Amino acid sequence: MRIFYKLFKWLCVLALTGIVAGVIAAASIYYYFSPQLPDVETLREVRFQTPLRVYSADKKLIAEFGEKRRTPVNYEQIPTDFVHALQAAEDSRFFEHFGIDIKGLTRAAYQLASTGHIQSGGSTITMQVAKNFFLTRERTFSRKFMEILLALRIERALSKEEILELYVNKIYLGHRSYGIQAASTVYYGQSIEDLSLAQLAMIAGLPKAPSANNPISNPENAMHRRNWILGRMLDLGYITETRYDDAVSQPITARYHGSDIELSAPYIAEMVRADLYAQYGDDLYTEGLKVYTTIDSRLQQSADRSLRTGLLAYTERHGYRGPEQQLDLDSLSEQELLEQLDDMPAFGDLIPAIVTETGDKSAKLITADHGNIELNWDGISWAKPFKTVNYTGPAPKTAADVLNKGDLVRITQDEEGNWMLRQIPKVQGAIVSLNPKDGAIRALSGGFSFTLNKFNRVTQAYRQPGSNIKPFLYTAALENGFTPASIINDAPVVFHDVSLESNWRPENDNGKFGGPTRLREALYRSRNLVSIRLMRSLGIETARDFMLQFGFEPERFPANLSLALGSADVTPLQIVSGYATFANGGFKISPYLISRIETASGDPVFEARPKQACPVCEIAEDSSPANDGEETGASEASYAAPRIISPDGAFLIYNVMQDVIKRGTGRRALVLNRGDIAGKTGTTNDQKDSWFSGFNQEVVTTAWVGYDQPTTLGRREYGSTAALPIWIDFMRDALEGTPESAPSAPRGRHQCAD
């Protein structure tokens, strides 16, 4: 008995010594590592790397920029089933332990010894938060000690809900998705709150091995991991047997979902990105900014559709240029053909297809997404062979006159679902539409296809405007004593201008002369010789200085008489901004695209305050008492755009430009059946550029068509044939359901000078 007592006493001393030694060791470790530990309070202010998102004015997602797809959620948005699935997979005692789970570590060690691998995590969720936010991935004892100490500190500083929220927003879950909301979108195309139990368990299985357990890359492993988690949830009492049986019977439904783009507007997206990158640098892609543009999604879709339709119509008028490639079908299997087609992008909805057989009046083709299709004669018969921009060959009589087996071509479907042969246009174009009252860009398309060519012709293409410049000159005349009834001779003239280096004999586009002509008729008939005489009468410097007020670049505006015929270099955005002044009653507005910027959490960063066309502000200023110490109308006036055309001049030029549509070169627009629209065509020498710009008081739009390397569009192509149809198609949508809004004559003017 005495021996047993001594042995017990010795064991107690030994145990006490061990405890003391352990405490000393733990204290030593703590005091050694403590100075190296980061401040866990910074977790309260953590900012997740979140991509830049660009939206339309009606909050449709246009683009997402950034390597990491992440949409942070708060704890209240996390489904209870997902919390339980995560506990089952990673840390079942999360809400019970103090940051370190001794039982969990013991269980992990047992699993490792018995099965050779760990299924439930050895680290707690809190320890993983410490590792993910503060530590490297190196496997050393010192890093593990720091992880444990940080976990203890995190548990003291934050609630369990705050810790879990940090964890689910930080973790990488495969396919560029960070956080559970991004993973839910990537794999299922839905919000995390809308997923089923089986889908939630699938996502809960990803943190341990995002690649090995990925439902897209490794569906078999993913299924095994998901079902194990569901079994753990059943064992832990989180779900019933019935729910378990239902969930494990579910097939894998995950597939890759790209960014949830709701509105395709890549030219807009790139304009926003480039503008903000100059300010934010690389932080732009990680700060989670939400940028809201002025774009109207309905009008943007119309702009894209109208431009593509117009460019395809031009292309078909000038004939079929042949297939993009010729493939040897005898050496390729159907699977190889499909793989080749799958690698080929669609440009502006033009689908790649390969001809497999031709009949008398039809052809059979194979596509990647639609399988085998038949192209009927109505979709082929337009395809006269292209010779030059002025000539085509004879109309085809059979499908074999156009198509051959192995041809790689482009096709689209019309509204009735019929397939049509198409070709990628070599010609290009642009369309841009503004709110003339404040300059908000409502729609913009910088070319046939951003995928095909990223050059934005609305903002980057400097082209000669031709007669599209004339309204600015005629407005200068109206502001300097001329009226719409003023008469100028439309007759031949020869100039010797030193700046033009030779004698210049300008002509009208039809080679005819009208003699004495009123200003009104000269504009709506676009008479070149009247425009030249008008500029000479005003004085080149006077006319040029007035025209530059509309926002053009002086270095691109020649100081000679050729300016009267549009020899300047301008962009479509500059033209439409200038025409906005005609539409809004004479005020100079500036175009803008970004209406506001918010942080990821919705806090405002920027809000546009554009200068606005504001006749009321002028009235307020005129009527405010002098020297009364007050600033009546100051709030409105501070955002008032400057007036650059008098009220009389603005009314008159609008009225004269209405005649361009009623009886001049823009008569095609009569199809819109509106009396409030006005505009002007424009065609440059040798038909290298085709323009139409037009408006009412609510919307102003410019359309341009031309080759990127200036060359003739063809001798029968003018502003009225190439650009005006695009403008009409768009304005039909833009004006739909809106009342007519032609301006009224200014006070004191009862009728327009004729």
Secondary structure, DSSP 4 states (H G I P E B T S, - for coil): -HHHHHHHHHHHHHHHHHHHHHHHHHHHHHHHHGGGS--GGGGGG----B-EEEE-TT--EEEEESSSB-----GGGS-HHHHHHHHHHH-TTTTTSSS--HHHHHHHHHHHHHHSS-SS-SS-HHHHHHHHHH--S---HHHHHHHHHHHHHHHHHS-HHHHHHHHHHH-B-STTBBSHHHHHHHHHSS-GGG--HHHHHHHHTTTT-TTTT-TTT-HHHHHHHHHHHHHHHHHTTSS-HHHHHHHHTPPP---------SS--HHHHHHHHHHHHHHHGGGGGTB--EEEES--HHHHHHHHHHHHHHHHHHHHHT-B---SEE--GGGS-HHHHHHHHHTSPPBTTBEEEEEEEE-SS-EEEEETTTEEEEE-GGGTTT-PBEEETTEE-PPPSSGGGT--TTEEEEEEE-TTS-EEEE---SSEEEEEEE-TTT-BEEEEE-SS-TTT----TTTS--B--GGGGHHHHHHHHHTTT--TT-EEEE----EEEGGGTEEE----TTS---EEEEHHHHHHTT-HHHHHHHHHHH-HHHHHHHHHTTS--GGGS-SSGGGGGT-S-B-HHHHHHHHHHHHTTSB----B-EEEEE-TTS-EEEE----B--HHHHHHHHHSPTTSS--TTHHHHTTBPPB-S-HHHHHHHHHHHHHHHHHSTTGGGGGG--SS-EEEEEE-GGG-EEEEEEE-SS-EEEEEEE-SS-----TT--IIIIIHHHHHHHHHHHTTTPPP-PPPPPTT--S---
